[in-house]
């Protein structure tokens, strides 16, 4: 009989309800053993067989728990990961990995010393639109890339009450929240850039954190431009590829998060697929022929993250999201802060 990983959630907020819980629920290689809820018992409805725990210390003290998922506010990632690793647990932590590069280095060393798996939940590597972009670039369908542009825009013209994401220092706000996904995607595609130029701003009335960024990552012969704003009511393309042979635009966003929010489970038929009207538009030249039309979206699959975690813990497979990679993303986010504060391009 194959081993079943006993997992524990460190909180039952949005990420626990929407992302981690459902992926663990449909994977027979995992059992969601326990869930930390300090005062409420919201998880009882969907996870009646899981034990509700009232303190993190009690959660990590359970001998039978193999894996602890740290899905708490950013400022708690370092301390809670450290406690869980010291307790001998494998750890998955939400992005951003930590708030400081030095904290990430300490956790990486601790995980190696304890011979435990440490990974960061970079689920956007399995967005269907990103997987489509990745395939188009790999196949050279638009020729040599001249410019890459990616947007993660929202429309929220008010300050949401009662959330830690709307208050705090410069490491809170949209850059560390969404930028940690977008920069990770670019590094997965192209590696580390040669330089970074970033402009951050607070656009909403009464805002306490940055809710806008415009980041330019410069490579040898092209640039990757990343933008995010909370004041985009009518969004443009989410991805744009401009190459020597053609152009690709993809509108919309991967449907998995919205489906999970609406109570769907990620083992349903046609999971992560787009309807035909949401396919991207390609205008290019291929083997001497002009082509202009839609391109079917590659299906997304957030479940792949935990499938890899299981395969790594049990079979010694290579970790899909290495902590060193996510540490390097923190460093690049720091360079974005430096570029904005000093109003200059930072050369790596």
N, C-alpha and C positions, 0 to 999 in steps of 0.2 A: 504494500500500500504506500502511495506517495505521501510525503509529509505535508500536513496542512499548517500554514503559517498562522499563528495566533497574533492578531493585530490589535492595537489600541489607539484610539483617537484622542488627542489632547484637548480637543474642544468640539463643539457641535454647532458652530456657526455656519455661515454660508458655504465655505469650502468643504466642511464635513458633510453637510446635507447634500450638496450638489455634486461634488467631485469625488471625494475619497470614499464616502459611504457606498454609493451605488456601484463603483468599480469593484470594491471588495465584495459586495453582496452577490454579484453575478459571477465572481471568480471562485470556482470550487477549491482552488488551492489556498484560499484564505478563509479565516473565520474572524469576524469582527468581535473579538472577545469582550472588550470593554470600551466605554466612552466616558470621557470626563465632562460632567456637567455640574458646576459648583452648586447651583441652586435649583435649576429646572430639571425636567425629565422629558424633554421634547423627543428624545430618540426612542422612547418606548414604543411609539406608534409603528415606526418602520423597522426597528431592530429590537423586537421584544426579547430575543434570546441573548442580547448583549447585556453585560453588567454595567450599571451606571455607577461611576466612581466620583467622589466629591473633592479629591485633591490630587495634584500631580504626583506628589510623593507616594501616595497610595497606589497610583496607576503604575508607576515604574517599579514598585516593590513586588509586583505580582510575578512570581517565578515562571508561570506558564506563558507569559507574554513574550513573544519573540521580536516583534516589530512595533515601534512607537512612531506615530505620525504627528509631527509638530505642526499644527495648522492654526497657530495662535498669532496675535499681532506681531509685527516685525521686530519690535524691540525685545521680545521674549525668545526669539529663535535661538540665539547663542546660548543663553543660560539653560534653556530647557533641553536643547540638543546635548549640551555637556552633561547634564544630570542623567539623561537617558543612556548615553554612551557609557558613562561611569557605572551605570547599573547593569551593563552588559547587554544592552538592547541594540538591535539594528534600528536605524533611524531614517525616516523620510521627513524632510522639512519643506514647508512651502517656500516659494520664492518671495522676496529675495532671500538668498541663503542666510546671510548675516547683514549687519549694518556696517561692519568694518572688515577690511581684508585680513587684518591680524587675527580677528576672531575666527574667520574661516580657516586660516592656516592652523590655528590651535585645534579646531575640531577635526580637521583632516588628519592631523598627527594622532589625536586621541583615538579616532576610529581605527587607524592602522595598528596602534599599540594594543587595542582591545580586540583586534581581528573581527571588526564588525563592519557591516555595509552602511554607508552614509550616502544618501542621494537627495537631490533637490527636485521638487515637483514642477518640472518645466514641461507641462502638458501641452503647451502651444506648439511644441515640435510635432505634434500629431493632429494639428488643425488640418482640415481638408484643403483649404486654400493654400496654406504653406506647403503641403505635400505636393500640390499641383505645380506651384512655382518651382519647387526643388526639381521636379521631373523635367519641366520645360528647360531649365538652365542646364541640367545634366545632358539633355539630348541636343543642346545647341540650337533650339528651334528659332530663337530670335537672333542668332549670330553672336558675334562678340558683344558682350554687355557693355553699354555706354553709361547707363544710369539705372539704378534700382530705387524705387520709392515705395514706402510702406506707411500706412496710416492705421492708427487705433483710436478712432474718434468716438465721442459720445455727446449726447445733448442732455446736460443737467445744469440748468442756469440758476440753481439754488444751492445752498450749503446744506448737505444732508446732516440732520441732527443725530447725535448719539453714536457716531462712529469715529474710531481712532484715526481713520484715514483722512479726516478733514482737519486734523490738528497735529502739531508736533514740529520738529526741526526740519532742516533741509533734506533729510533722508526719508521724510514722509512725502506724500503727494504722488503725482502721476508718474514722475521719473522712476522711482524705485518700484512702484506698483505695476505699471504697464511697460515701462522702459526695460525692466529686467527680462520681460518676455521678448520684446522686439529686438533688443541687442543680441540676446541669445540666438534668435533665429538668424540674424545676419552673420554672426560668427560661425554658426553651423554651416551656412552656405559658402562663406568666403574667407573664414579665418579672421585673425585680428587685423584691424585697419592700420594705416600708416599715421593717420592723424584724426583728431576729433574736433569739431566746432559745434558748440551747443548754445542755444538760446532758450532759457526757461522764463516763464512768466506766470502771474496769477491774474486771470482774466475775469473771474466772477466777482461780483460785488460782495464784499465781506469775507472773501476767501483768506484762509490762513496758510494754506500750502500751495505749492505750484500746481496748476491745473493745465499747463500748456508746455510743450517742448517742440523744438525744431532742431534736429541733430543731423549733422553731416559727417559720415564716416568715409574718409578718403582712402581709396586703394590705389594701386599703381596706375591703372588706366580707366577707372570708373569711380563713381561715388554712390554710396548708399544713403538715402535720405529718409529719416524716420520722423514722423510727426504725430502728435497726439493733442487733442483739445477737448475740453468739456463743453464747448460752445459751437458744435457742428450739428445743426439741425437737419441739413440735407447733405449727407456724406458723398464724397466722390469715390473713386476706386480705392479699394483697400490695398491692392498691390498693383504696381505698374512696372513693367520691364521694357526698357528701350534699348534695342540692339542694332547692330549694323544691317540686319536683314529684316527686322520687324519689331512690332510692339504687341505687348500682352497687357490687358486690363482685367482685373477681377474685382467685382463689387460684392458687397455683402460680407457676412462673417460666418465662420464655421457654425453649424446649427447645434452642435452637441451641448453647449452650455444651456441654451434656451430650452432644449428638449429635456435636459436633466432638471432644470428649474420647474418644468411643467409635469414632473413626476414620471417621466419615461425612464426605463432602465436601459443601460448600454449593451444589452444583448438582443435587442429587438431587430427584426429583419431590416436590411438597408440602413443600418446605423451609420451616421456620419456622412450620408450622401446628400448632394444638392439636387433640387429639382432642376429640370433642364433650363428653365428661365434664369437660373442663377449661375449658369456656367460662364466662365470667363470668355472674353472676346480676343481673338488672335488675328493679326494682320501681318503676314510674313511671306517670305520666299523660301520655297523648299524644293531642292533639286531642280532649280530653274523654273518652277511653277509658282505663280502667285496664289496665296490662299488667304481668304478673309471669312471668318466664321467663328463659331463657338467651339470651345474645348471642354470635354467632360471633366468634371472635378474628380480628383482622386478621393476616395472615401477617407474620412478622418477616423481616428481610433484612439481615444484616450486610454482604453483598456491596455494598450501596448505597454504603457509605463509599468503597471503592476505585474503584467506578465513577465517583463524583464527583471523586476525586483525579485520575483519568485525564482526565476531561472538563475539569477546571480547567487542568491542565498543557498539554494538547494543544490544546484549543479555547477556552481563556479563559473557561470557565464560572464562575459564582459558587461560591465555596468553601462547602460545606455546614457544615463545622465551622471557623469562623474563630478564629484564635489569640486575638483580642481577647476573644471570648466565654469561652474557657477561662481567660484571665488574670482575667476578672471573677469566675469561679468560685473561683479562688485567694483573691481578696479576700474573698469571702463565707465561705470556710472560715476565714480569719483572724478574721473577725467572730465565728464560732462559738467559736473558741478564746478570744477576748476575753470573750465573754458568759459562758462557763463559768468562766474564771479570776476574773472580777470579780463573778460571781453577779448579773448584771443583764441587762436587755434592752438591746441595742445598736440605736440608731436610725440609719438610713442617711441 
